[in-house]
């Protein structure tokens, strides 16, 4: 059973990334993957695809967190679980428009209840995944320690730059989506590496 749960960690990230990359490439209607966040794919035509992407990845990640749960990894498993719950919340509550998407909306739209809940789930989840990388960095050899700390640093750095872009900071607005995608890919890459590490032990 544990092996099955850990394998969910091999699937969640690559599936999530593949879906949002493909959807972003074909979204059209003013969507710019370099500028706009992944969550904005929930808006406009075929938004249900990204909603489903969040929900499926969230379920797989919570399952993965259950597989990670073991002595020495429990705090990290909780943090990964928070990441999974954040994905579920991001799917359940649609984000607000940002950076001019959908076309005709302002650069920063007024908060709605749904948008506030979307961010309320998403932001702590991003922080939790970064914290998990730091916390579990000592669960292996020096190479794992170095990789995990470098991953956490670049992940959180890209996340901060993306946030600045979405807040319309000059010079970062046009690349906010790029930095967010880098952050997400780095974070998911670490979860896949952790799943492989634990599967070898199992």
N, CA, C and O of each residue as an XYZ file, in Angstrom:
808
protein
N       0.828     -1.202      0.000
C       0.000      0.000      0.000
C       0.870      1.264      0.000
O       0.601      2.209     -0.741
N       1.910      1.270      0.834
C       2.776      2.440      0.896
C       3.453      2.706     -0.441
O       3.599      3.858     -0.848
N       3.866      1.645     -1.124
C       4.515      1.817     -2.426
C       3.555      2.492     -3.407
O       3.957      3.369     -4.171
N       2.294      2.083     -3.384
C       1.296      2.698     -4.261
C       1.140      4.182     -3.959
O       1.050      5.003     -4.871
N       1.109      4.520     -2.674
C       0.978      5.919     -2.281
C       2.194      6.727     -2.727
O       2.051      7.858     -3.191
N       3.382      6.154     -2.588
C       4.584      6.857     -3.020
C       4.601      7.043     -4.531
O       5.103      8.052     -5.026
N       4.067      6.093     -5.255
C       4.021      6.226     -6.711
C       3.120      7.378     -7.150
O       3.288      7.927     -8.239
N       2.169      7.735     -6.300
C       1.348      8.912     -6.605
C       2.229     10.156     -6.709
O       1.924     11.086     -7.456
N       3.326     10.159     -5.946
C       4.256     11.278     -6.005
C       5.056     11.324     -7.291
O       5.587     12.373     -7.655
N       5.147     10.201     -7.980
C       5.819     10.181     -9.282
C       4.922     10.727    -10.382
O       5.403     11.229    -11.398
N       3.610     10.623    -10.173
C       2.646     10.989    -11.203
C       2.176     12.431    -11.067
O       2.031     13.135    -12.066
N       1.939     12.872     -9.832
C       1.274     14.161     -9.594
C       1.959     15.321    -10.299
O       1.324     16.049    -11.062
N       3.240     15.496    -10.050
C       3.955     16.644    -10.601
C       4.051     16.643    -12.111
O       3.645     17.615    -12.747
N       4.585     15.566    -12.717
C       4.686     15.557    -14.179
C       3.344     15.729    -14.881
O       3.267     16.404    -15.907
N       2.278     15.123    -14.334
C       0.954     15.268    -14.934
C       0.483     16.715    -14.849
O      -0.003     17.275    -15.831
N       0.629     17.317    -13.676
C       0.204     18.700    -13.479
C       0.940     19.643    -14.433
O       0.325     20.489    -15.082
N       2.248     19.488    -14.509
C       3.058     20.358    -15.356
C       2.709     20.160    -16.834
O       2.569     21.134    -17.575
N       2.570     18.917    -17.257
C       2.253     18.653    -18.666
C       0.932     19.294    -19.055
O       0.812     19.869    -20.137
N      -0.059     19.196    -18.178
C      -1.380     19.751    -18.494
C      -1.322     21.269    -18.596
O      -1.839     21.839    -19.557
N      -0.697     21.941    -17.616
C      -0.727     23.408    -17.688
C       0.170     23.943    -18.807
O      -0.113     25.008    -19.354
N       1.240     23.232    -19.157
C       2.061     23.678    -20.285
C       1.299     23.569    -21.600
O       1.346     24.477    -22.429
N       0.604     22.466    -21.784
C      -0.166     22.275    -23.019
C      -1.334     23.250    -23.085
O      -1.587     23.861    -24.123
N      -2.040     23.391    -21.971
C      -3.187     24.299    -21.979
C      -2.728     25.742    -22.196
O      -3.370     26.491    -22.932
N      -1.627     26.133    -21.561
C      -1.114     27.486    -21.728
C      -0.691     27.765    -23.159
O      -0.846     28.882    -23.653
N      -0.154     26.747    -23.826
C       0.298     26.921    -25.208
C      -0.865     27.129    -26.170
O      -0.713     27.801    -27.190
N      -2.027     26.559    -25.854
C      -3.158     26.615    -26.775
C      -4.315     27.467    -26.260
O      -5.369     27.520    -26.893
N      -4.131     28.135    -25.116
C      -5.234     28.881    -24.511
C      -5.720     29.998    -25.424
O      -6.925     30.142    -25.630
N      -4.808     30.788    -25.973
C      -5.212     31.892    -26.847
C      -6.005     32.940    -26.078
O      -5.905     33.034    -24.855
N      -6.791     33.724    -26.804
C      -7.697     34.725    -26.214
C      -6.992     35.668    -25.251
O      -7.570     36.073    -24.241
N      -5.730     36.025    -25.561
C      -5.020     36.993    -24.738
C      -4.198     36.406    -23.617
O      -3.558     37.148    -22.872
N      -4.198     35.080    -23.472
C      -3.412     34.460    -22.401
C      -1.945     34.371    -22.817
O      -1.626     33.918    -23.916
N      -1.058     34.810    -21.924
C       0.383     34.788    -22.172
C       1.054     34.036    -21.025
O       1.069     34.511    -19.890
N       1.604     32.871    -21.322
C       2.193     32.033    -20.282
C       3.370     32.711    -19.589
O       3.662     32.401    -18.434
N       4.044     33.620    -20.264
C       5.149     34.344    -19.631
C       4.647     35.370    -18.625
O       5.334     35.685    -17.654
N       3.461     35.883    -18.859
C       2.921     36.980    -18.062
C       1.906     36.529    -17.009
O       1.899     37.040    -15.889
N       1.058     35.580    -17.370
C      -0.081     35.227    -16.518
C       0.164     33.953    -15.705
O       0.884     33.060    -16.151
N      -0.428     33.871    -14.529
C      -0.223     32.697    -13.676
C      -0.930     31.456    -14.194
O      -1.850     31.538    -15.007
N      -0.485     30.317    -13.712
C      -1.126     29.045    -14.054
C      -2.600     29.076    -13.663
O      -3.451     28.578    -14.399
N      -2.898     29.657    -12.512
C      -4.279     29.689    -12.026
C      -5.223     30.402    -12.979
O      -6.414     30.094    -13.012
N      -4.710     31.351    -13.757
C      -5.567     32.078    -14.699
C      -6.106     31.181    -15.804
O      -7.037     31.559    -16.516
N      -5.527     30.001    -15.949
C      -6.060     29.047    -16.921
C      -7.450     28.571    -16.520
O      -8.178     28.018    -17.345
N      -7.828     28.783    -15.248
C      -9.186     28.443    -14.807
C     -10.226     29.363    -15.430
O     -11.406     29.018    -15.489
N      -9.799     30.522    -15.889
C     -10.715     31.542    -16.395
C     -10.897     31.408    -17.900
O     -10.006     30.928    -18.600
N     -12.025     31.824    -18.381
C     -12.269     31.808    -19.816
C     -12.632     30.420    -20.328
O     -13.024     29.537    -19.565
N     -12.493     30.253    -21.631
C     -12.909     28.992    -22.265
C     -12.057     27.822    -21.786
O     -10.845     27.940    -21.604
N     -12.718     26.707    -21.590
C     -12.075     25.454    -21.172
C     -11.359     25.580    -19.821
O     -10.407     24.849    -19.549
N     -11.816     26.498    -18.988
C     -11.208     26.651    -17.669
C     -11.330     25.417    -16.795
O     -10.550     25.234    -15.860
N     -12.310     24.564    -17.096
C     -12.512     23.351    -16.301
C     -11.297     22.426    -16.368
O     -11.092     21.613    -15.466
N     -10.493     22.540    -17.422
C      -9.320     21.665    -17.541
C      -8.339     21.941    -16.417
O      -7.840     21.008    -15.788
N      -8.054     23.222    -16.156
C      -7.127     23.545    -15.079
C      -7.745     23.277    -13.709
O      -7.040     22.895    -12.775
N      -9.052     23.474    -13.587
C      -9.727     23.119    -12.331
C      -9.514     21.630    -12.042
O      -9.135     21.247    -10.935
N      -9.762     20.809    -13.050
C      -9.561     19.367    -12.885
C      -8.097     19.044    -12.607
O      -7.796     18.144    -11.823
N      -7.187     19.779    -13.249
C      -5.759     19.561    -13.038
C      -5.380     19.806    -11.575
O      -4.645     19.018    -10.980
N      -5.884     20.898    -11.002
C      -5.642     21.174     -9.589
C      -6.188     20.047     -8.708
O      -5.505     19.579     -7.797
N      -7.412     19.620     -8.983
C      -8.064     18.633     -8.118
C      -7.370     17.276     -8.193
O      -7.140     16.637     -7.166
N      -7.037     16.837     -9.398
C      -6.362     15.538     -9.550
C      -4.984     15.573     -8.891
O      -4.617     14.647     -8.167
N      -4.220     16.641     -9.139
C      -2.898     16.759     -8.520
C      -3.008     16.832     -7.008
O      -2.163     16.288     -6.296
N      -4.048     17.504     -6.508
C      -4.240     17.594     -5.068
C      -4.505     16.243     -4.439
O      -3.927     15.921     -3.401
N      -5.369     15.448     -5.047
C      -5.664     14.109     -4.522
C      -4.405     13.239     -4.533
O      -4.103     12.562     -3.550
N      -3.675     13.260     -5.649
C      -2.448     12.462     -5.753
C      -1.408     12.906     -4.725
O      -0.686     12.075     -4.174
N      -1.328     14.208     -4.468
C      -0.329     14.723     -3.526
C      -0.682     14.375     -2.094
O       0.200     14.032     -1.306
N      -1.941     14.455     -1.746
C      -2.355     14.038     -0.395
C      -2.064     12.556     -0.201
O      -1.612     12.143      0.867
N      -2.323     11.755     -1.230
C      -1.995     10.329     -1.152
C      -0.491     10.127     -0.985
O      -0.054      9.290     -0.195
N       0.287     10.890     -1.726
C       1.743     10.815     -1.608
C       2.193     11.183     -0.195
O       3.068     10.528      0.372
N       1.598     12.226      0.369
C       1.942     12.630      1.730
C       1.691     11.496      2.721
O       2.463     11.298      3.660
N       0.605     10.755      2.504
C       0.322      9.604      3.371
C       1.405      8.543      3.228
O       1.752      7.877      4.204
N       1.941      8.379      2.026
C       3.025      7.427      1.820
C       4.328      7.874      2.438
O       5.132      7.044      2.861
N       4.551      9.188      2.496
C       5.779      9.738      3.089
C       5.757      9.588      4.608
O       6.811      9.522      5.240
N       4.557      9.533      5.199
C       4.400      9.477      6.654
C       5.116      8.259      7.239
O       4.706      7.120      7.016
N       6.168      8.506      7.974
C       6.955      7.469      8.636
C       7.883      8.174      9.623
O       8.069      9.387      9.518
N       8.469      7.452     10.576
C       9.375      8.098     11.534
C      10.487      8.875     10.832
O      11.129      8.369      9.912
N      10.698     10.088     11.272
C      11.717     10.936     10.685
C      11.233     11.774      9.521
O      11.922     12.701      9.095
N      10.051     11.460      8.997
C       9.515     12.172      7.837
C       8.143     12.775      8.122
O       7.540     13.381      7.237
N       7.644     12.616      9.344
C       6.243     12.967      9.585
C       5.958     14.454      9.434
O       4.940     14.831      8.852
N       6.837     15.299      9.946
C       6.613     16.740      9.788
C       6.646     17.127      8.309
O       5.842     17.940      7.852
N       7.580     16.538      7.571
C       7.645     16.794      6.138
C       6.405     16.298      5.416
O       5.916     16.937      4.484
N       5.898     15.142      5.861
C       4.682     14.600      5.253
C       3.505     15.545      5.465
O       2.684     15.728      4.566
N       3.422     16.145      6.647
C       2.346     17.108      6.920
C       2.452     18.304      5.981
O       1.447     18.764      5.440
N       3.670     18.807      5.789
C       3.867     19.953      4.903
C       3.500     19.613      3.456
O       2.897     20.427      2.757
N       3.865     18.412      3.014
C       3.479     17.982      1.667
C       1.962     17.844      1.580
O       1.363     18.156      0.551
N       1.347     17.375      2.662
C      -0.110     17.300      2.710
C      -0.751     18.673      2.591
O      -1.783     18.827      1.937
N      -0.139     19.677      3.226
C      -0.643     21.052      3.106
C      -0.568     21.513      1.655
O      -1.486     22.166      1.158
N       0.521     21.175      0.980
C       0.650     21.475     -0.456
C      -0.494     20.838     -1.237
O      -1.089     21.474     -2.108
N      -0.798     19.580     -0.922
C      -1.891     18.894     -1.612
C      -3.244     19.529     -1.347
O      -4.045     19.700     -2.266
N      -3.499     19.877     -0.095
C      -4.771     20.529      0.247
C      -4.865     21.891     -0.439
O      -5.943     22.298     -0.872
N      -3.736     22.594     -0.537
C      -3.728     23.874     -1.241
C      -4.122     23.721     -2.699
O      -4.844     24.557     -3.241
N      -3.648     22.653     -3.338
C      -4.027     22.396     -4.724
C      -5.525     22.124     -4.838
O      -6.178     22.590     -5.773
N      -6.061     21.372     -3.889
C      -7.499     21.105     -3.897
C      -8.296     22.397     -3.741
O      -9.297     22.607     -4.426
N      -7.839     23.266     -2.825
C      -8.518     24.541     -2.638
C      -8.430     25.428     -3.864
O      -9.381     26.131     -4.204
N      -7.266     25.392     -4.535
C      -7.088     26.196     -5.749
C      -8.030     25.734     -6.850
O      -8.459     26.530     -7.685
N      -8.350     24.448     -6.848
C      -9.298     23.939     -7.835
C     -10.743     24.209     -7.457
O     -11.587     24.437     -8.322
N     -11.023     24.181     -6.165
C     -12.398     24.383     -5.707
C     -12.832     25.839     -5.823
O     -14.012     26.124     -6.030
N     -11.878     26.764     -5.689
C     -12.197     28.193     -5.715
C     -11.413     28.871     -6.845
O     -10.182     28.862     -6.852
N     -12.131     29.445     -7.777
C     -11.517     30.042     -8.964
C     -10.811     31.345     -8.617
O     -11.311     32.146     -7.826
N      -9.655     31.543     -9.211
C      -8.871     32.753     -8.978
C      -9.533     33.981     -9.593
O     -10.425     33.861    -10.433
N      -9.091     35.154     -9.170
C      -9.544     36.413     -9.767
C      -8.657     36.771    -10.956
O      -7.524     36.296    -11.035
N      -9.141     37.591    -11.876
C      -8.306     38.064    -12.991
C      -7.082     38.831    -12.483
O      -7.135     39.491    -11.445
N      -5.986     38.734    -13.228
C      -4.773     39.469    -12.875
C      -3.977     39.740    -14.144
O      -4.036     38.965    -15.098
N      -3.240     40.829    -14.153
C      -2.367     41.196    -15.276
C      -3.099     41.264    -16.605
O      -2.532     40.965    -17.657
N      -4.385     41.666    -16.545
C      -5.122     41.893    -17.772
C      -5.702     40.664    -18.438
O      -6.082     40.730    -19.607
N      -5.782     39.550    -17.739
C      -6.442     38.364    -18.299
C      -7.549     37.932    -17.350
O      -7.341     37.862    -16.139
N      -8.735     37.638    -17.901
C      -9.157     37.693    -19.297
C      -9.111     39.111    -19.884
O      -9.107     40.102    -19.154
N      -9.078     39.178    -21.204
C      -8.973     40.452    -21.904
C     -10.095     41.386    -21.451
O     -11.260     40.994    -21.377
N      -9.720     42.618    -21.151
C     -10.701     43.603    -20.730
C     -10.785     43.775    -19.230
O     -11.475     44.676    -18.752
N     -10.095     42.930    -18.471
C     -10.080     43.066    -17.009
C      -8.880     43.911    -16.605
O      -7.907     44.000    -17.354
N      -8.937     44.537    -15.423
C      -7.814     45.395    -14.988
C      -6.587     44.579    -14.608
O      -6.667     43.363    -14.432
N      -5.458     45.257    -14.485
C      -4.213     44.584    -14.107
C      -4.345     43.928    -12.740
O      -3.835     42.829    -12.525
N      -5.027     44.596    -11.816
C      -5.303     44.024    -10.491
C      -6.793     44.183    -10.237
O      -7.274     45.299    -10.039
N      -7.522     43.087    -10.242
C      -8.974     43.131    -10.058
C      -9.311     43.150     -8.571
O      -8.503     42.748     -7.733
N     -10.502     43.617     -8.260
C     -10.981     43.601     -6.882
C     -11.150     42.159     -6.417
O     -11.570     41.291     -7.181
N     -10.817     41.921     -5.156
C     -10.940     40.575     -4.609
C     -12.397     40.138     -4.559
O     -13.275     40.910     -4.172
N     -12.644     38.905     -4.951
C     -13.928     38.258     -4.725
C     -13.734     37.210     -3.641
O     -12.601     36.889     -3.282
N     -14.822     36.680     -3.121
C     -14.717     35.629     -2.099
C     -13.978     34.420     -2.654
O     -13.112     33.849     -1.992
N     -14.333     34.037     -3.880
C     -13.674     32.885     -4.499
C     -12.190     33.137     -4.686
O     -11.365     32.275     -4.383
N     -11.845     34.324     -5.188
C     -10.432     34.649     -5.394
C      -9.664     34.704     -4.091
O      -8.517     34.263     -4.026
N     -10.287     35.244     -3.048
C      -9.631     35.291     -1.751
C      -9.381     33.902     -1.191
O      -8.323     33.642     -0.617
N     -10.349     33.005     -1.354
C     -10.171     31.629     -0.881
C      -9.124     30.893     -1.716
O      -8.350     30.088     -1.198
N      -9.117     31.182     -3.012
C      -8.097     30.582     -3.883
C      -6.701     30.929     -3.370
O      -5.856     30.048     -3.205
N      -6.465     32.211     -3.121
C      -5.157     32.640     -2.611
C      -4.923     32.132     -1.197
O      -3.795     31.807     -0.826
N      -5.997     32.063     -0.404
C      -5.867     31.585      0.967
C      -5.421     30.142      1.059
O      -4.771     29.747      2.026
N      -5.766     29.359      0.058
C      -5.279     27.979     -0.006
C      -3.902     27.915     -0.671
O      -3.028     27.169     -0.229
N      -3.715     28.699     -1.731
C      -2.511     28.573     -2.559
C      -1.249     29.086     -1.882
O      -0.224     28.405     -1.895
N      -1.306     30.265     -1.297
C      -0.099     30.879     -0.752
C       0.515     30.057      0.379
O       1.722     29.815      0.351
N      -0.269     29.610      1.387
C       0.339     28.754      2.411
C       0.882     27.448      1.839
O       1.862     26.902      2.345
N       0.238     26.946      0.775
C       0.693     25.697      0.170
C       2.069     25.856     -0.461
O       2.924     24.982     -0.322
N       2.282     26.973     -1.157
C       3.596     27.229     -1.740
C       4.670     27.297     -0.650
O       5.749     26.722     -0.793
N       4.362     27.998      0.427
C       5.329     28.117      1.528
C       5.589     26.753      2.154
O       6.729     26.427      2.485
N       4.536     25.956      2.315
C       4.681     24.633      2.927
C       5.599     23.730      2.107
O       6.411     22.995      2.670
N       5.475     23.779      0.783
C       6.338     22.941     -0.053
C       7.793     23.377      0.070
O       8.693     22.538      0.106
N       8.028     24.685      0.136
C       9.391     25.162      0.344
C       9.934     24.706      1.687
O      11.088     24.291      1.787
N       9.093     24.784      2.730
C       9.513     24.352      4.067
C       9.799     22.854      4.087
O      10.723     22.410      4.769
N       9.017     22.071      3.348
C       9.250     20.625      3.292
C      10.613     20.314      2.689
O      11.309     19.409      3.148
N      10.989     21.058      1.671
C      12.300     20.838      1.044
C      13.435     21.100      2.030
O      14.426     20.370      2.062
N      13.277     22.151      2.831
C      14.304     22.464      3.832
C      14.304     21.424      4.942
O      15.359     20.928      5.337
N      13.117     21.097      5.445
C      13.008     20.185      6.581
C      13.526     18.784      6.261
O      14.190     18.152      7.083
N      13.215     18.310      5.059
C      13.619     16.946      4.691
C      14.983     16.894      4.017
O      15.409     15.839      3.547
N      15.668     18.036      3.971
C      16.990     18.054      3.336
C      17.993     17.194      4.105
O      18.965     16.708      3.526
N      17.762     17.006      5.398
C      18.696     16.241      6.231
C      18.354     14.764      6.315
O      18.927     14.024      7.115
N      17.403     14.341      5.473
C      16.964     12.945      5.535
C      17.768     12.026      4.628
O      17.347     10.904      4.348
N      18.918     12.494      4.169
C      19.748     11.667      3.298
C      21.195     12.065      3.382
O      21.633     12.624      4.387
N      21.949     11.781      2.329
C      23.370     12.085      2.319
C      23.610     13.546      1.951
O      22.670     14.328      1.807
N      24.887     13.900      1.803
C      25.232     15.291      1.523
C      24.690     15.757      0.177
O      24.295     16.914      0.029
N      24.672     14.864     -0.794
C      24.142     15.252     -2.110
C      22.668     15.614     -2.019
O      22.220     16.580     -2.636
N      21.917     14.836     -1.245
C      20.492     15.130     -1.060
C      20.319     16.448     -0.309
O      19.448     17.249     -0.648
N      21.134     16.667      0.692
C      21.093     17.917      1.455
C      21.333     19.106      0.531
O      20.585     20.084      0.555
N      22.378     19.011     -0.279
C      22.718     20.114     -1.185
C      21.613     20.341     -2.203
O      21.205     21.478     -2.442
N      21.131     19.263     -2.800
C      20.072     19.383     -3.799
C      18.816     20.007     -3.200
O      18.234     20.920     -3.786
N      18.399     19.515     -2.035
C      17.166     20.004     -1.423
C      17.258     21.482     -1.058
O      16.305     22.233     -1.263
N      18.393     21.899     -0.523
C      18.542     23.300     -0.133
C      18.623     24.215     -1.354
O      18.060     25.310     -1.351
N      19.323     23.768     -2.396
C      19.356     24.553     -3.633
C      17.973     24.631     -4.269
O      17.567     25.676     -4.777
N      17.254     23.509     -4.234
C      15.900     23.477     -4.774
C      15.000     24.443     -4.019
O      14.264     25.218     -4.629
N      15.058     24.398     -2.689
C      14.217     25.277     -1.875
C      14.538     26.739     -2.137
O      13.634     27.571     -2.225
N      15.816     27.055     -2.262
C      16.227     28.448     -2.476
C      15.721     28.974     -3.812
O      15.144     30.059     -3.874
N      15.935     28.215     -4.879
C      15.493     28.673     -6.199
C      13.970     28.662     -6.305
O      13.381     29.545     -6.928
N      13.341     27.670     -5.702
C      11.871     27.576     -5.694
C      11.257     28.808     -5.036
O      10.376     29.448     -5.610
N      11.721     29.140     -3.833
C      11.164     30.282     -3.108
C      11.545     31.605     -3.776
O      10.758     32.552     -3.780
N      12.751     31.666     -4.339
C      13.162     32.876     -5.037
C      12.283     33.147     -6.249
O      11.830     34.274     -6.449
N      12.039     32.125     -7.054
C      11.175     32.285     -8.226
C       9.740     32.601     -7.812
O       9.052     33.378     -8.475
N       9.295     31.997     -6.714
C       7.951     32.267     -6.211
C       7.805     33.738     -5.814
O       6.789     34.368     -6.106
N       8.827     34.276     -5.148
C       8.797     35.681     -4.738
C       8.790     36.608     -5.944
O       8.066     37.604     -5.955
N       9.586     36.294     -6.959
C       9.625     37.117     -8.170
C       8.297     37.053     -8.927
O       7.838     38.052     -9.479
N       7.694     35.877     -8.945
C       6.388     35.741     -9.595
C       5.351     36.597     -8.878
O       4.567     37.299     -9.516
N       5.352     36.536     -7.555
C       4.404     37.335     -6.789
C       4.562     38.816     -7.048
O       3.578     39.550     -7.145
N       5.814     39.257     -7.160
C       6.072     40.664     -7.463
C       5.522     41.031     -8.840
O       4.957     42.109     -9.027
N       5.692     40.130     -9.789
C       5.163     40.367    -11.126
C       3.649     40.494    -11.125
O       3.095     41.370    -11.788
N       2.974     39.613    -10.376
C       1.510     39.662    -10.329
C       1.003     40.872     -9.558
O      -0.152     41.269     -9.710
N       1.868     41.460     -8.728
C       1.518     42.712     -8.036
C       1.868     43.927     -8.901
O       1.772     45.071     -8.456
N       2.270     43.657    -10.131
C       2.539     44.701    -11.136
C       3.804     45.503    -10.847
O       3.877     46.687    -11.174
N       4.799     44.863    -10.237
C       6.081     45.528    -10.033
C       6.755     45.719    -11.389
O       6.879     44.775    -12.170
N       7.181     46.931    -11.654
C       7.783     47.266    -12.941
C       8.991     46.381    -13.237
O       9.837     46.163    -12.369
N       9.066     45.879    -14.458
C      10.171     45.020    -14.870
C       9.909     43.543    -14.645
O      10.623     42.698    -15.185
N       8.890     43.219    -13.853
C       8.576     41.819    -13.563
C       7.184     41.406    -14.051
O       6.869     40.217    -14.116
N       6.359     42.395    -14.392
C       4.987     42.097    -14.812
C       4.966     41.137    -15.991
O       4.190     40.182    -16.010
N       5.823     41.393    -16.975
C       5.806     40.607    -18.214
C       6.380     39.203    -18.052
O       6.231     38.368    -18.944
N       7.035     38.934    -16.920
C       7.652     37.610    -16.719
C       7.152     36.953    -15.440
O       7.743     35.978    -14.977
N       6.074     37.471    -14.864
C       5.534     36.858    -13.652
C       5.151     35.407    -13.861
O       5.434     34.558    -13.016
N       4.503     35.116    -14.988
C       4.100     33.743    -15.284
C       5.286     32.821    -15.478
O       5.242     31.659    -15.075
N       6.343     33.324    -16.091
C       7.551     32.522    -16.289
C       8.157     32.122    -14.946
O       8.489     30.956    -14.734
N       8.302     33.091    -14.040
C       8.897     32.774    -12.744
C       8.009     31.832    -11.940
O       8.510     30.971    -11.217
N       6.697     31.990    -12.061
C       5.830     31.061    -11.339
C       5.984     29.648    -11.883
O       6.036     28.688    -11.115
N       6.057     29.518    -13.191
C       6.216     28.192    -13.780
C       7.548     27.558    -13.376
O       7.611     26.359    -13.105
N       8.602     28.359    -13.338
C       9.889     27.831    -12.871
C       9.781     27.340    -11.436
O      10.293     26.272    -11.100
N       9.120     28.115    -10.593
C       8.947     27.724     -9.199
C       8.188     26.410     -9.086
O       8.602     25.501     -8.367
N       7.074     26.319     -9.802
C       6.238     25.113     -9.745
C       7.004     23.895    -10.253
O       6.945     22.828     -9.641
N       7.715     24.041    -11.357
C       8.462     22.910    -11.919
C       9.578     22.470    -10.980
O       9.810     21.272    -10.813
N      10.269     23.422    -10.368
C      11.327     23.072     -9.409
C      10.734     22.341     -8.210
O      11.275     21.329     -7.763
N       9.623     22.853     -7.690
C       8.994     22.211     -6.540
C       8.506     20.812     -6.834
O       8.724     19.891     -6.046
N       7.846     20.649     -7.966
C       7.374     19.315     -8.343
C       8.549     18.382     -8.620
O       8.477     17.190     -8.321
N       9.632     18.915     -9.189
C      10.806     18.079     -9.429
C      11.347     17.500     -8.137
O      11.778     16.348     -8.090
N      11.321     18.318     -7.077
C      11.793     17.831     -5.780
C      10.877     16.736     -5.237
O      11.365     15.763     -4.662
N       9.569     16.871     -5.406
C       8.664     15.826     -4.898
C       8.891     14.509     -5.641
O       8.809     13.434     -5.047
N       9.177     14.597     -6.942
C       9.466     13.373     -7.702
C      10.762     12.741     -7.189
O      10.840     11.524     -7.022
N      11.772     13.567     -6.942
C      13.038     13.047     -6.414
C      12.830     12.404     -5.048
O      13.422     11.364     -4.759
N      12.000     13.006     -4.208
C      11.718     12.433     -2.893
C      10.990     11.099     -3.034
O      11.300     10.139     -2.328
N      10.015     11.041     -3.953
C       9.297      9.781     -4.172
C      10.254      8.683     -4.614
O      10.162      7.556     -4.127
N      11.177      8.993     -5.534
C      12.134      8.000     -5.990
C      13.038      7.543     -4.844
O      13.343      6.357     -4.718
N      13.453      8.480     -4.024
C      14.324      8.180     -2.887
C      13.635      7.221     -1.921
O      14.246      6.252     -1.471
N      12.373      7.481     -1.601
C      11.654      6.654     -0.651
C      11.252      5.311     -1.254
O      11.180      4.308     -0.544
N      10.994      5.288     -2.544
C      10.668      4.015     -3.205
C      11.868      3.078     -3.199
O      11.712      1.867     -3.050
N      13.076      3.640     -3.363
C      14.274      2.805     -3.307
C      14.419      2.187     -1.917
O      14.833      1.035     -1.787
N      14.084      2.942     -0.896
C      14.169      2.424      0.466
C      13.123      1.346      0.718
O      13.344      0.428      1.508
N      11.985      1.463      0.041
C      10.903      0.515      0.248
C      11.123     -0.788     -0.500
O      10.291     -1.692     -0.423
